[in-house]
């Protein structure tokens, strides 16, 4: 009888540990994104006031394993947090979301319609960099998960250094990693 009590106690403690660990990982990933009231015009104005280069929107969905991998292995890394927070206002948009969103032109829509109708997002994750006027930056759209933290940081530098104006990311990556 005592043995079962100890086994149940240990199982209970282990379960609590798993819950706390998974919550901590999710909290770290969420901290990558800025708090948003889903008004992209206001987000662009805030980015401009804060001296940012632009906005980064991560289009995602809950069931996406690649989104989860990005959140738990890349977006929660301190160098990524530091670099992206310094240079961009960072927003998450759920491509299946019914939450109201005000787009860059001030029109009310839903996250789902914004994703599909305005940017043709069907697969996730998709990262799009926007300038301070709410226009997508040239060659600054990345679909899928990056290989690792270094590639995601390289993507950010590609935009910050304005290399997206003159060459595709793949060429920039080859030049930088020679």
N, CA, C and O of each residue as an XYZ file, in Angstrom:
712
protein
N       0.816     -1.190      0.000
C       0.000      0.000      0.000
C       0.865      1.263      0.000
O       0.607      2.206     -0.748
N       1.922      1.264      0.873
C       2.818      2.408      0.930
C       3.551      2.586     -0.395
O       3.796      3.711     -0.830
N       3.904      1.456     -1.041
C       4.619      1.514     -2.302
C       3.774      2.240     -3.353
O       4.290      3.083     -4.087
N       2.470      1.914     -3.429
C       1.571      2.587     -4.384
C       1.463      4.073     -4.083
O       1.388      4.885     -5.004
N       1.453      4.440     -2.804
C       1.374      5.834     -2.413
C       2.608      6.601     -2.900
O       2.493      7.707     -3.427
N       3.787      6.001     -2.716
C       5.021      6.634     -3.177
C       5.065      6.738     -4.709
O       5.480      7.760     -5.254
N       4.639      5.686     -5.387
C       4.624      5.698     -6.855
C       3.683      6.798     -7.345
O       4.038      7.556     -8.247
N       2.489      6.893     -6.760
C       1.533      7.929     -7.156
C       2.070      9.326     -6.858
O       1.885     10.253     -7.646
N       2.734      9.468     -5.719
C       3.319     10.753     -5.357
C       4.403     11.161     -6.357
O       4.446     12.307     -6.804
N       5.283     10.204     -6.705
C       6.341     10.484     -7.676
C       5.763     10.806     -9.052
O       6.231     11.726     -9.724
N       4.749     10.052     -9.471
C       4.113     10.333    -10.754
C       3.473     11.715    -10.756
O       3.548     12.433    -11.754
N       2.853     12.086     -9.663
C       2.238     13.412     -9.538
C       3.273     14.519     -9.621
O       3.061     15.519    -10.307
N       4.400     14.346     -8.922
C       5.465     15.342     -8.966
C       6.067     15.463    -10.366
O       6.347     16.563    -10.844
N       6.261     14.309    -11.014
C       6.795     14.313    -12.367
C       5.848     15.024    -13.325
O       6.293     15.782    -14.187
N       4.547     14.787    -13.181
C       3.545     15.460    -14.019
C       3.595     16.968    -13.817
O       3.522     17.729    -14.782
N       3.717     17.398    -12.576
C       3.819     18.837    -12.280
C       5.060     19.425    -12.937
O       5.016     20.525    -13.488
N       6.180     18.681    -12.879
C       7.420     19.139    -13.501
C       7.231     19.328    -15.003
O       7.680     20.325    -15.568
N       6.559     18.362    -15.654
C       6.324     18.457    -17.093
C       5.458     19.664    -17.436
O       5.737     20.369    -18.406
N       4.420     19.908    -16.660
C       3.537     21.051    -16.906
C       4.310     22.354    -16.747
O       4.202     23.236    -17.599
N       5.083     22.496    -15.681
C       5.854     23.713    -15.440
C       6.885     23.913    -16.544
O       7.083     25.036    -17.008
N       7.541     22.842    -16.967
C       8.549     22.935    -18.018
C       7.919     23.366    -19.329
O       8.462     24.240    -20.004
N       6.790     22.782    -19.712
C       6.164     23.153    -20.980
C       5.620     24.567    -20.929
O       5.671     25.271    -21.937
N       5.104     25.008    -19.801
C       4.625     26.377    -19.673
C       5.794     27.344    -19.804
O       5.668     28.382    -20.454
N       6.932     27.013    -19.193
C       8.104     27.890    -19.273
C       8.579     28.029    -20.711
O       8.901     29.134    -21.147
N       8.627     26.931    -21.454
C       9.066     26.993    -22.849
C       8.102     27.834    -23.670
O       8.535     28.623    -24.510
N       6.817     27.681    -23.445
C       5.830     28.465    -24.186
C       5.920     29.936    -23.814
O       5.804     30.795    -24.689
N       6.124     30.250    -22.537
C       6.256     31.645    -22.114
C       7.463     32.284    -22.769
O       7.401     33.441    -23.185
N       8.571     31.542    -22.866
C       9.765     32.080    -23.502
C       9.500     32.385    -24.966
O       9.912     33.432    -25.465
N       8.807     31.470    -25.669
C       8.519     31.676    -27.078
C       7.588     32.867    -27.262
O       7.781     33.668    -28.176
N       6.601     32.986    -26.418
C       5.655     34.084    -26.532
C       6.363     35.410    -26.314
O       5.971     36.411    -26.914
N       7.385     35.454    -25.484
C       8.077     36.704    -25.208
C       8.765     37.268    -26.451
O       9.157     38.435    -26.445
N       8.921     36.491    -27.498
C       9.500     36.987    -28.747
C       8.596     38.051    -29.366
O       9.082     39.008    -29.967
N       7.295     37.886    -29.220
C       6.330     38.776    -29.847
C       6.000     39.963    -28.951
O       5.942     39.841    -27.728
N       5.787     41.107    -29.581
C       5.332     42.284    -28.849
C       3.844     42.131    -28.570
O       3.118     41.501    -29.339
N       3.400     42.712    -27.467
C       1.968     42.727    -27.187
C       1.297     43.564    -28.256
O       1.791     44.628    -28.630
N       0.178     43.080    -28.741
C      -0.489     43.772    -29.838
C      -1.989     43.797    -29.604
O      -2.567     42.862    -29.048
N      -2.608     44.889    -30.041
C      -4.061     44.990    -30.008
C      -4.636     44.764    -31.399
O      -5.774     45.135    -31.683
N      -3.819     44.140    -32.272
C      -4.226     43.785    -33.627
C      -4.612     44.984    -34.483
O      -5.515     44.896    -35.315
N      -3.926     46.103    -34.276
C      -4.099     47.266    -35.137
C      -2.747     47.536    -35.784
O      -1.857     48.126    -35.170
N      -2.608     47.098    -37.028
C      -1.312     47.175    -37.682
C      -0.898     48.604    -38.015
O       0.298     48.891    -38.087
N      -1.857     49.510    -38.218
C      -1.508     50.917    -38.405
C      -0.828     51.462    -37.154
O       0.183     52.158    -37.239
N      -1.392     51.138    -35.996
C      -0.788     51.581    -34.733
C       0.559     50.912    -34.499
O       1.483     51.535    -33.977
N       0.670     49.654    -34.882
C       1.943     48.938    -34.726
C       3.037     49.602    -35.557
O       4.167     49.750    -35.092
N       2.705     50.004    -36.787
C       3.680     50.678    -37.643
C       4.078     52.027    -37.039
O       5.253     52.395    -37.059
N       3.102     52.760    -36.505
C       3.395     54.059    -35.870
C       4.288     53.871    -34.647
O       5.214     54.651    -34.426
N       4.013     52.842    -33.857
C       4.838     52.549    -32.687
C       6.261     52.180    -33.105
O       7.229     52.631    -32.493
N       6.381     51.366    -34.139
C       7.704     50.979    -34.636
C       8.483     52.213    -35.077
O       9.678     52.329    -34.804
N       7.809     53.129    -35.754
C       8.463     54.362    -36.221
C       8.920     55.204    -35.029
O      10.051     55.688    -35.003
N       8.026     55.376    -34.036
C       8.357     56.148    -32.830
C       9.546     55.542    -32.082
O      10.377     56.261    -31.527
N       9.614     54.208    -32.076
C      10.673     53.502    -31.356
C      11.975     53.386    -32.157
O      12.947     52.804    -31.675
N      11.998     53.935    -33.368
C      13.207     53.901    -34.184
C      13.524     52.535    -34.766
O      14.688     52.220    -35.015
N      12.504     51.727    -34.983
C      12.710     50.383    -35.543
C      12.871     50.462    -37.060
O      12.519     51.461    -37.687
N      13.396     49.414    -37.619
C      13.555     49.284    -39.072
C      12.212     49.003    -39.735
O      11.982     49.421    -40.870
N      11.331     48.304    -39.044
C      10.035     47.933    -39.595
C       9.327     46.960    -38.682
O       9.592     46.903    -37.482
N       8.420     46.192    -39.270
C       7.673     45.182    -38.532
C       7.985     43.811    -39.108
O       8.249     43.667    -40.302
N       7.951     42.820    -38.250
C       8.058     41.430    -38.681
C       6.775     40.755    -38.237
O       6.437     40.754    -37.053
N       6.062     40.179    -39.198
C       4.871     39.415    -38.850
C       5.154     37.946    -39.098
O       5.588     37.549    -40.179
N       4.897     37.142    -38.063
C       4.972     35.693    -38.199
C       3.545     35.207    -38.363
O       2.727     35.336    -37.452
N       3.250     34.646    -39.529
C       1.958     34.024    -39.777
C       2.093     32.574    -39.321
O       2.985     31.851    -39.765
N       1.204     32.165    -38.438
C       1.310     30.840    -37.837
C      -0.073     30.244    -37.601
O      -1.094     30.895    -37.826
N      -0.084     28.995    -37.143
C      -1.319     28.367    -36.662
C      -0.961     27.383    -35.558
O       0.156     26.870    -35.488
N      -1.944     27.136    -34.699
C      -1.705     26.322    -33.507
C      -1.152     24.930    -33.791
O      -0.238     24.480    -33.099
N      -1.683     24.249    -34.784
C      -1.300     22.844    -35.014
C      -0.017     22.694    -35.816
O       0.368     21.570    -36.139
N       0.638     23.760    -36.139
C       1.812     23.725    -37.010
C       3.058     23.273    -36.238
O       3.528     23.991    -35.356
N       3.592     22.097    -36.560
C       4.782     21.622    -35.847
C       6.023     22.477    -36.141
O       6.910     22.591    -35.296
N       6.086     23.075    -37.332
C       7.240     23.907    -37.680
C       7.196     25.236    -36.922
O       8.235     25.786    -36.556
N       5.983     25.744    -36.692
C       5.830     26.960    -35.877
C       6.281     26.680    -34.453
O       6.999     27.478    -33.851
N       5.860     25.552    -33.922
C       6.241     25.185    -32.558
C       7.742     24.992    -32.436
O       8.348     25.391    -31.441
N       8.343     24.374    -33.457
C       9.795     24.186    -33.430
C      10.510     25.536    -33.446
O      11.486     25.734    -32.722
N      10.025     26.457    -34.269
C      10.633     27.794    -34.301
C      10.517     28.465    -32.934
O      11.474     29.077    -32.458
N       9.356     28.352    -32.308
C       9.138     29.003    -31.015
C       9.999     28.409    -29.912
O      10.478     29.133    -29.040
N      10.197     27.112    -29.944
C      10.902     26.465    -28.836
C      12.402     26.279    -29.056
O      13.127     25.978    -28.108
N      12.883     26.454    -30.300
C      14.315     26.257    -30.534
C      15.028     27.465    -31.134
O      16.257     27.526    -31.101
N      14.292     28.419    -31.678
C      14.917     29.573    -32.329
C      14.458     30.888    -31.709
O      15.282     31.682    -31.255
N      13.158     31.119    -31.687
C      12.623     32.416    -31.257
C      12.840     32.698    -29.779
O      12.744     33.848    -29.350
N      13.128     31.678    -29.005
C      13.344     31.877    -27.564
C      14.824     32.032    -27.199
O      15.162     32.101    -26.017
N      15.689     32.087    -28.182
C      17.125     32.227    -27.926
C      17.470     33.701    -27.715
O      17.007     34.563    -28.462
N      18.265     33.981    -26.720
C      18.554     35.371    -26.345
C      19.138     36.213    -27.477
O      18.717     37.358    -27.645
N      20.095     35.695    -28.268
C      20.597     36.525    -29.375
C      19.492     36.903    -30.373
O      19.491     38.010    -30.912
N      18.564     35.987    -30.611
C      17.433     36.260    -31.513
C      16.529     37.314    -30.895
O      16.153     38.284    -31.555
N      16.180     37.124    -29.630
C      15.332     38.099    -28.937
C      15.963     39.485    -28.971
O      15.295     40.466    -29.298
N      17.240     39.568    -28.637
C      17.926     40.863    -28.592
C      17.949     41.544    -29.961
O      17.606     42.720    -30.076
N      18.346     40.819    -30.978
C      18.472     41.406    -32.315
C      17.121     41.847    -32.870
O      16.969     42.982    -33.322
N      16.156     40.957    -32.833
C      14.860     41.272    -33.439
C      14.116     42.354    -32.664
O      13.484     43.218    -33.272
N      14.176     42.325    -31.361
C      13.506     43.376    -30.566
C      14.141     44.737    -30.800
O      13.447     45.754    -30.781
N      15.436     44.770    -31.019
C      16.120     46.037    -31.269
C      15.684     46.637    -32.610
O      15.555     47.855    -32.733
N      15.461     45.792    -33.604
C      15.259     46.261    -34.971
C      13.828     46.244    -35.497
O      13.518     46.940    -36.464
N      12.958     45.460    -34.874
C      11.614     45.288    -35.430
C      10.544     45.272    -34.346
O      10.805     44.906    -33.200
N       9.364     45.665    -34.719
C       8.161     45.404    -33.924
C       7.712     44.044    -34.417
O       7.602     43.842    -35.626
N       7.445     43.096    -33.511
C       7.214     41.698    -33.889
C       5.793     41.281    -33.522
O       5.396     41.349    -32.359
N       5.039     40.854    -34.517
C       3.629     40.527    -34.354
C       3.384     39.090    -34.828
O       4.008     38.622    -35.780
N       2.480     38.415    -34.155
C       2.050     37.080    -34.557
C       0.618     37.163    -35.083
O      -0.234     37.814    -34.479
N       0.362     36.504    -36.201
C      -0.981     36.455    -36.775
C      -1.351     34.993    -36.992
O      -0.620     34.249    -37.646
N      -2.489     34.590    -36.441
C      -3.001     33.233    -36.586
C      -3.778     33.141    -37.895
O      -4.817     33.785    -38.042
N      -3.289     32.348    -38.846
C      -3.931     32.295    -40.164
C      -5.325     31.662    -40.124
O      -6.072     31.737    -41.100
N      -5.667     31.051    -39.013
C      -7.015     30.498    -38.852
C      -7.834     31.328    -37.865
O      -8.954     30.957    -37.515
N      -7.274     32.448    -37.420
C      -7.875     33.242    -36.364
C      -9.063     34.075    -36.805
O      -9.071     34.658    -37.889
N     -10.062     34.118    -35.946
C     -11.245     34.932    -36.193
C     -11.187     36.263    -35.453
O     -12.133     37.048    -35.509
N     -10.064     36.522    -34.751
C      -9.928     37.791    -34.052
C      -9.906     38.938    -35.058
O      -9.344     38.826    -36.147
N     -10.536     40.047    -34.657
C     -10.528     41.209    -35.534
C      -9.124     41.797    -35.576
O      -8.392     41.796    -34.587
N      -8.782     42.292    -36.741
C      -7.487     42.905    -36.971
C      -7.715     44.127    -37.857
O      -8.503     44.068    -38.801
N      -7.041     45.220    -37.565
C      -7.081     46.394    -38.424
C      -5.813     46.341    -39.264
O      -4.705     46.348    -38.728
N      -5.980     46.288    -40.596
C      -4.811     46.153    -41.458
C      -4.055     47.476    -41.590
O      -4.419     48.471    -40.964
N      -3.026     47.480    -42.391
C      -2.175     48.654    -42.519
C      -2.900     49.849    -43.136
O      -2.455     50.988    -42.991
N      -4.010     49.595    -43.820
C      -4.774     50.688    -44.415
C      -5.936     51.130    -43.542
O      -6.721     51.990    -43.941
N      -6.050     50.554    -42.361
C      -7.103     50.962    -41.439
C      -8.417     50.222    -41.598
O      -9.414     50.584    -40.972
N      -8.431     49.195    -42.426
C      -9.650     48.426    -42.653
C      -9.742     47.277    -41.656
O      -8.763     46.573    -41.409
N     -10.940     47.097    -41.085
C     -11.173     45.984    -40.154
C     -11.348     44.697    -40.952
O     -12.043     44.661    -41.968
N     -10.709     43.659    -40.471
C     -10.795     42.339    -41.092
C     -10.574     41.317    -39.982
O     -10.588     41.674    -38.804
N     -10.374     40.074    -40.334
C      -9.989     39.063    -39.347
C      -8.569     38.626    -39.665
O      -8.066     38.848    -40.766
N      -7.937     38.005    -38.686
C      -6.586     37.499    -38.926
C      -6.586     36.522    -40.098
O      -5.675     36.534    -40.925
N      -7.611     35.679    -40.161
C      -7.717     34.677    -41.216
C      -7.810     35.336    -42.596
O      -7.085     34.955    -43.515
N      -8.704     36.329    -42.743
C      -8.854     36.997    -44.035
C      -7.618     37.814    -44.400
O      -7.216     37.845    -45.563
N      -7.021     38.467    -43.427
C      -5.793     39.224    -43.667
C      -4.723     38.289    -44.217
O      -4.040     38.622    -45.185
N      -4.580     37.136    -43.607
C      -3.554     36.177    -44.015
C      -3.804     35.635    -45.415
O      -2.913     35.653    -46.264
N      -5.000     35.162    -45.647
C      -5.302     34.492    -46.918
C      -5.565     35.479    -48.046
O      -4.979     35.360    -49.122
N      -6.427     36.438    -47.815
C      -6.842     37.327    -48.911
C      -5.788     38.368    -49.270
O      -5.625     38.703    -50.443
N      -5.071     38.883    -48.271
C      -4.096     39.923    -48.590
C      -2.698     39.367    -48.885
O      -1.952     39.953    -49.670
N      -2.344     38.241    -48.261
C      -0.973     37.744    -48.424
C      -0.878     36.290    -48.872
O       0.212     35.723    -48.935
N      -2.017     35.697    -49.180
C      -2.070     34.324    -49.714
C      -1.297     33.312    -48.877
O      -0.604     32.443    -49.406
N      -1.428     33.442    -47.577
C      -0.741     32.525    -46.662
C      -1.607     31.280    -46.503
O      -2.767     31.357    -46.097
N      -1.021     30.137    -46.828
C      -1.738     28.869    -46.672
C      -0.950     27.899    -45.791
O      -1.529     27.111    -45.043
N       0.360     27.968    -45.890
C       1.231     27.092    -45.098
C       1.961     27.967    -44.078
O       2.138     29.166    -44.296
N       2.374     27.376    -42.988
C       3.046     28.142    -41.941
C       4.305     27.418    -41.475
O       4.432     26.211    -41.679
N       5.230     28.134    -40.859
C       5.229     29.572    -40.631
C       5.653     30.345    -41.871
O       6.358     29.831    -42.740
N       5.205     31.589    -41.927
C       5.664     32.535    -42.944
C       6.060     33.803    -42.199
O       5.299     34.314    -41.377
N       7.241     34.298    -42.489
C       7.736     35.533    -41.897
C       7.784     36.587    -42.999
O       8.437     36.394    -44.024
N       7.085     37.708    -42.780
C       7.122     38.811    -43.743
C       7.568     40.069    -43.003
O       7.031     40.413    -41.950
N       8.556     40.741    -43.572
C       9.041     42.009    -43.040
C       8.307     43.138    -43.755
O       8.186     43.137    -44.980
N       7.819     44.101    -42.976
C       7.102     45.249    -43.517
C       7.865     46.520    -43.166
O       8.468     46.622    -42.098
N       7.830     47.497    -44.086
C       8.452     48.778    -43.776
C       7.537     49.578    -42.849
O       6.464     49.107    -42.474
N       7.956     50.769    -42.486
C       7.206     51.574    -41.517
C       5.919     52.162    -42.090
O       5.125     52.756    -41.360
N       5.714     51.994    -43.397
C       4.459     52.416    -44.029
C       3.510     51.233    -44.211
O       2.422     51.383    -44.768
N       3.923     50.068    -43.744
C       3.075     48.891    -43.845
C       3.154     48.168    -45.175
O       2.279     47.365    -45.499
N       4.173     48.436    -45.935
C       4.365     47.762    -47.221
C       5.357     46.620    -47.038
O       6.368     46.777    -46.353
N       5.068     45.464    -47.651
C       6.038     44.363    -47.557
C       7.366     44.785    -48.188
O       7.399     45.358    -49.277
N       8.441     44.491    -47.490
C       9.761     44.825    -48.026
C      10.106     43.882    -49.165
O       9.700     42.720    -49.170
N      10.843     44.386    -50.112
C      11.265     43.614    -51.277
C      12.080     42.388    -50.840
O      13.006     42.502    -50.037
N      11.727     41.234    -51.372
C      12.442     39.968    -51.111
C      12.564     39.634    -49.622
O      13.513     38.964    -49.215
N      11.624     40.089    -48.820
C      11.735     39.876    -47.370
C      10.576     39.032    -46.857
O       9.899     39.381    -45.890
N      10.376     37.925    -47.530
C       9.358     36.946    -47.126
C      10.047     35.593    -47.057
O      10.687     35.157    -48.014
N       9.908     34.936    -45.910
C      10.545     33.635    -45.713
C       9.463     32.643    -45.307
O       8.774     32.840    -44.306
N       9.320     31.586    -46.082
C       8.311     30.559    -45.800
C       8.987     29.336    -45.216
O       9.983     28.850    -45.752
N       8.437     28.838    -44.106
C       8.969     27.644    -43.458
C       9.827     27.990    -42.259
O      10.056     29.158    -41.943
N      10.285     26.962    -41.613
C      11.166     27.137    -40.453
C      12.599     27.295    -40.941
O      13.007     26.667    -41.918
N      13.352     28.134    -40.256
C      14.774     28.240    -40.596
C      15.489     27.003    -40.057
O      14.987     26.297    -39.183
N      16.662     26.771    -40.603
C      17.443     25.599    -40.184
C      17.787     25.667    -38.702
O      17.730     24.669    -37.983
N      18.147     26.878    -38.265
C      18.565     27.053    -36.874
C      18.555     28.540    -36.519
O      18.131     29.376    -37.317
N      19.020     28.852    -35.333
C      19.068     30.222    -34.852
C      19.947     31.095    -35.756
O      19.588     32.234    -36.053
N      21.081     30.573    -36.187
C      22.004     31.357    -37.011
C      21.359     31.783    -38.330
O      21.537     32.918    -38.770
N      20.623     30.891    -38.949
C      19.969     31.246    -40.208
C      18.891     32.309    -39.979
O      18.720     33.200    -40.811
N      18.163     32.226    -38.863
C      17.140     33.223    -38.576
C      17.778     34.587    -38.293
O      17.248     35.616    -38.713
N      18.901     34.601    -37.590
C      19.619     35.851    -37.371
C      20.150     36.418    -38.689
O      20.121     37.629    -38.907
N      20.626     35.550    -39.551
C      21.108     35.966    -40.861
C      19.974     36.618    -41.661
O      20.188     37.616    -42.348
N      18.778     36.052    -41.567
C      17.610     36.622    -42.238
C      17.352     38.047    -41.741
O      17.058     38.939    -42.536
N      17.460     38.255    -40.451
C      17.266     39.586    -39.893
C      18.331     40.568    -40.360
O      18.018     41.710    -40.698
N      19.579     40.135    -40.381
C      20.667     41.000    -40.848
C      20.494     41.340    -42.330
O      20.784     42.459    -42.755
N      20.028     40.384    -43.097
C      19.755     40.581    -44.529
C      18.813     41.774    -44.734
O      19.006     42.573    -45.650
N      17.812     41.885    -43.889
C      16.854     42.978    -43.995
C      17.417     44.264    -43.404
O      17.305     45.326    -44.017
N      18.016     44.183    -42.232
C      18.552     45.376    -41.570
C      19.637     46.042    -42.425
O      19.730     47.269    -42.466
N      20.442     45.246    -43.095
C      21.518     45.773    -43.941
C      21.029     46.162    -45.337
O      21.831     46.543    -46.190
N      19.721     46.068    -45.572
C      19.091     46.403    -46.862
C      19.583     45.537    -48.021
O      19.458     45.933    -49.179
N      20.128     44.387    -47.733
C      20.591     43.480    -48.790
C      19.410     42.908    -49.567
O      19.567     42.468    -50.706
N      18.218     42.913    -48.948
C      17.020     42.440    -49.625
C      16.671     43.325    -50.827
O      15.913     42.906    -51.702
N      17.213     44.533    -50.876
C      16.962     45.442    -51.996
C      17.741     45.034    -53.247
O      17.349     45.380    -54.362
N      18.834     44.307    -53.069
C      19.712     44.031    -54.210
C      19.897     42.560    -54.553
O      20.364     42.233    -55.644
N      19.533     41.662    -53.625
C      19.782     40.242    -53.912
C      18.820     39.343    -53.132
O      18.296     39.740    -52.091
N      18.596     38.144    -53.637
C      17.776     37.182    -52.897
C      18.522     36.705    -51.637
O      19.750     36.751    -51.572
N      17.754     36.252    -50.652
C      18.336     35.803    -49.389
C      19.342     34.677    -49.596
O      20.386     34.658    -48.945
N      19.051     33.757    -50.477
C      19.938     32.606    -50.695
C      21.327     33.066    -51.163
O      22.336     32.486    -50.761
N      21.382     34.105    -52.010
C      22.658     34.637    -52.485
C      23.392     35.336    -51.327
O      24.601     35.172    -51.158
N      22.649     36.111    -50.540
C      23.241     36.786    -49.386
C      23.832     35.762    -48.420
O      24.941     35.928    -47.912
N      23.072     34.710    -48.182
C      23.516     33.663    -47.262
C      24.808     33.007    -47.757
O      25.709     32.739    -46.962
N      24.901     32.752    -49.044
C      26.120     32.163    -49.620
C      27.309     33.095    -49.457
O      28.407     32.659    -49.111
N      27.085     34.387    -49.709
C      28.180     35.360    -49.602
C      28.688     35.498    -48.165
O      29.892     35.592    -47.927
N      27.768     35.508    -47.231
C      28.126     35.728    -45.828
C      28.758     34.485    -45.198
O      29.614     34.603    -44.321
N      28.347     33.311    -45.635
C      28.827     32.075    -44.997
C      29.981     31.416    -45.747
O      30.287     30.247    -45.512
N      30.621     32.159    -46.648
C      31.780     31.599    -47.398
C      32.888     31.245    -46.467
O      33.934     30.766    -46.906
